[in-house]
């Protein structure tokens, strides 16, 4: 049976060369990726859940499963694993319920929250001013941004000016797309050729475009760019890092869950579960010492 395009793309990001995407059956999910630290169930917290979630027995959690090591499909092409997956399950543990992951794209998560299609979003979201007009956020990760290039190039990317004249890949609806839009005059002001932006639906599609030389640089989260560079040094390199950016999980604006979810994240940070999840995925340097609520703004 031929593997699906989704599995082949994930295989590339996980350091499998393009020749590995051919004939063959999907394997079983790696047990070490599925195994995870657990949060501590609190019946009192469970009792405070809205009735639909209690009856369902699970949070509906939106994720973008194309961004390893945050969330991606395992070898079985069905099981979502990654840091965001483990965090969502640990949060649900505190409420004594499970999770139903809902795969989606970055540009769909905030509208989906407003429409009630899911209870939580863990998708490496930056709680921008625009997003905070439409949703509540609880911080849980110290992210940032990176520039991924082919391994046989040597140009550095230390600022946006270093992108001038190059083909840049970004994911639709991402913070990076918005930042480049805001900085669109950078090259003209410097008297240099403009950059050329290509939009992709997810990180895997953008990595594939970089691998096939359709773009020169992928501008995306430091978590994905650093991970891909470290797993596939014969294909990619980290050309530069950009400023740190807080990452937060999203909830519907004025959600009755906001305070309780914040408390659950605080407990996971206090009892060591959060640190154990970071350690599992090699993300220790991106820890936060505390969590805060960022309420929706008018």
C-alpha positions in Angstrom: 0.0 0.0 0.0 1.4 3.4 -0.9 1.9 5.8 2.0 -0.2 8.9 2.1 1.4 12.3 1.3 0.9 13.2 4.9 3.1 10.4 6.1 5.8 11.0 3.5 6.0 14.7 4.5 6.2 13.7 8.2 8.9 11.2 7.4 11.0 14.0 5.8 10.7 16.2 8.8 11.7 13.3 11.0 15.0 12.9 9.1 13.9 10.3 6.6 15.1 11.2 3.1 12.7 11.6 0.2 13.6 8.2 -1.1 11.9 6.7 2.0 8.5 7.9 0.8 7.7 5.1 -1.5 6.0 1.8 -1.3 5.3 0.2 2.1 2.8 0.1 4.9 2.7 2.5 7.7 4.3 1.1 10.9 3.1 1.2 14.5 3.5 4.4 16.5 6.8 4.6 18.4 6.0 3.7 22.0 8.6 6.1 23.3 6.8 9.0 21.6 3.4 7.9 22.9 4.5 7.3 26.5 4.2 10.5 28.5 4.3 12.0 32.0 0.9 12.2 33.7 -0.8 15.0 35.6 -2.6 14.3 38.9 -6.3 13.9 38.8 -8.3 16.2 41.1 -12.0 15.2 41.5 -12.9 18.7 42.7 -11.6 20.2 39.5 -13.5 17.5 37.5 -16.7 18.5 39.2 -16.3 22.1 38.1 -16.2 21.1 34.4 -19.0 22.2 32.1 -21.5 19.4 31.7 -20.8 18.7 28.0 -17.2 18.0 28.7 -18.0 15.8 31.8 -20.5 13.9 29.7 -18.1 13.5 26.8 -15.3 12.6 29.1 -12.7 14.4 27.1 -11.5 17.9 26.0 -11.7 18.5 22.3 -8.3 19.9 21.5 -7.3 21.6 18.2 -3.7 20.9 17.1 -1.6 21.5 14.0 0.0 18.0 13.5 2.6 19.1 11.0 5.1 20.9 13.4 7.5 18.4 15.1 8.4 18.3 17.9 5.3 20.2 19.0 2.7 18.0 17.2 3.0 15.5 14.4 1.8 12.2 13.1 3.6 9.1 14.3 4.6 6.2 12.0 1.1 4.8 12.0 -0.1 8.0 10.2 -2.9 8.3 12.8 -1.5 8.9 16.3 -0.6 12.5 17.1 2.5 12.8 19.3 4.6 15.7 20.4 5.1 18.3 23.2 1.7 19.9 22.6 0.0 16.5 22.6 1.6 15.6 25.9 0.8 18.9 27.5 -2.9 18.7 26.4 -3.2 15.2 27.9 -1.4 16.3 31.2 -3.8 19.2 31.5 -6.8 16.9 30.9 -5.3 14.5 33.6 -5.8 17.2 36.2 -9.5 17.4 35.2 -9.7 13.6 35.3 -10.8 13.4 31.6 -9.1 12.5 28.3 -8.5 14.4 25.1 -9.8 14.1 21.6 -7.2 15.8 19.3 -8.7 17.6 16.3 -6.2 18.3 13.5 -6.5 21.7 11.9 -4.4 24.5 10.4 -3.0 27.6 12.1 -5.3 30.0 10.3 -8.4 28.0 11.4 -7.8 27.7 15.2 -9.1 31.0 16.5 -12.3 31.0 14.3 -12.8 27.4 15.4 -12.7 28.4 19.0 -15.2 31.1 18.5 -17.5 28.7 16.7 -17.3 26.1 19.5 -15.6 23.4 17.4 -13.2 22.6 20.2 -12.5 23.5 23.9 -8.8 24.2 23.7 -6.1 24.9 21.2 -2.5 23.9 21.6 -0.8 24.8 18.4 2.3 27.0 19.2 0.1 30.1 19.1 1.6 33.5 19.9 -1.1 35.5 21.8 -0.9 38.5 19.5 -3.0 41.6 20.1 -5.3 40.6 17.2 -5.8 37.1 18.5 -6.6 38.4 22.0 -9.5 40.3 20.6 -11.1 36.9 19.8 -9.9 34.4 22.4 -8.4 33.9 25.9 -4.9 32.6 26.3 -2.9 30.7 29.0 0.9 30.9 28.6 2.9 27.6 28.8 6.0 27.9 26.6 8.8 30.2 25.7 9.1 29.9 22.0 10.7 32.0 19.3 11.4 32.0 15.6 14.1 30.6 13.3 15.3 30.6 9.7 15.9 27.2 8.1 18.1 26.9 5.0 19.6 24.1 2.9 22.7 22.5 4.4 24.9 23.5 1.3 24.3 27.2 1.8 26.2 29.5 4.1 24.4 32.8 4.2 23.4 34.0 7.7 20.0 35.5 8.6 20.5 37.9 11.5 17.8 40.4 10.5 15.1 40.8 7.9 17.5 42.7 5.6 19.3 39.4 5.2 16.1 38.0 3.5 16.2 40.6 0.8 16.3 39.1 -2.7 15.5 35.6 -1.4 12.5 33.3 -1.7 11.0 33.0 1.7 8.5 30.3 2.8 6.0 30.9 5.6 2.9 29.1 6.8 -0.5 30.7 6.1 -1.9 32.5 9.2 1.4 32.2 11.1 2.9 35.0 13.2 5.8 35.0 10.7 3.5 35.8 7.8 2.1 38.8 9.7 5.6 40.0 10.7 6.9 39.9 7.1 3.8 41.7 5.9 4.4 44.5 8.5 8.1 44.7 7.5 7.3 44.7 3.7 9.3 48.0 3.2 12.5 46.7 4.7 14.3 45.9 1.4 13.1 49.1 -0.4 14.2 51.2 2.5 17.7 49.6 2.3 17.9 49.9 -1.4 17.9 46.1 -1.9 15.8 43.7 -4.0 12.5 42.7 -2.3 12.1 39.2 -0.8 9.5 36.9 -2.4 7.1 35.2 -0.1 5.5 31.7 -0.8 2.7 30.6 1.5 2.2 27.0 2.6 -0.6 25.3 4.5 1.7 23.7 7.1 5.3 23.3 8.2 5.8 20.0 6.4 4.8 21.4 3.0 7.2 24.3 3.6 10.1 21.9 4.5 9.4 19.9 1.4 9.6 23.2 -0.7 12.9 24.0 0.9 14.2 20.5 0.3 13.3 20.8 -3.4 14.9 24.3 -3.6 11.6 26.1 -4.4 12.4 28.5 -1.6 15.7 29.7 -0.1 14.6 30.1 3.6 11.8 28.7 5.8 10.8 31.3 8.4 8.9 29.5 11.2 9.0 28.6 14.9 12.3 27.9 16.5 11.0 24.6 17.8 10.4 23.2 14.3 13.4 24.8 12.5 15.9 23.8 15.2 14.4 20.3 15.4 14.6 19.7 11.6 18.1 21.1 11.4 19.3 18.8 14.3 17.6 15.7 12.9 18.6 16.2 9.2 22.0 18.0 9.2 22.8 16.5 5.8 19.7 18.3 4.4 19.2 21.5 6.4 20.8 24.0 8.8 19.6 26.7 11.1 20.6 29.9 9.4 19.6 32.2 12.2 17.3 32.8 15.2 15.0 35.6 15.9 13.4 37.1 19.0 11.8 35.0 21.7 8.0 34.9 21.7 5.6 33.6 24.4 3.4 30.7 23.3 -0.1 30.2 24.8 -2.9 27.7 24.6 -6.2 29.2 23.4 -9.7 29.1 24.7 -12.9 30.7 23.6 -13.2 34.3 24.7 -14.5 34.6 28.3 -14.5 30.8 28.5 -15.6 29.4 31.9 -12.6 27.1 31.6 -9.9 29.8 31.4 -9.2 30.1 35.1 -9.3 26.3 35.7 -7.0 25.5 32.8 -4.6 28.2 34.1 -4.6 26.5 37.5 -4.0 23.1 35.8 -0.9 24.4 34.0 0.3 26.0 37.2 0.1 22.7 39.0 1.9 20.9 36.2 4.7 23.4 36.5 4.8 23.1 40.2 4.9 19.3 40.5 7.5 18.7 37.8 5.2 17.2 35.1 5.8 20.2 32.8 9.5 19.9 33.1 9.4 16.2 32.4 7.5 16.8 29.2 10.0 19.4 28.1 12.8 17.0 28.9 11.2 14.3 26.8 11.2 16.4 23.7 14.5 18.2 24.2 12.9 21.6 24.8 14.3 22.4 28.2 15.6 25.8 27.2 12.1 26.9 26.2 10.6 26.5 29.7 8.5 29.1 31.5 8.9 29.6 35.3 5.2 30.6 35.6 2.0 30.8 33.7 -0.4 33.7 33.2 -3.8 34.4 31.8 -4.0 36.8 28.8 -7.7 37.7 28.6 -9.3 38.7 25.3 -9.1 42.4 24.6 -11.7 44.6 22.9 
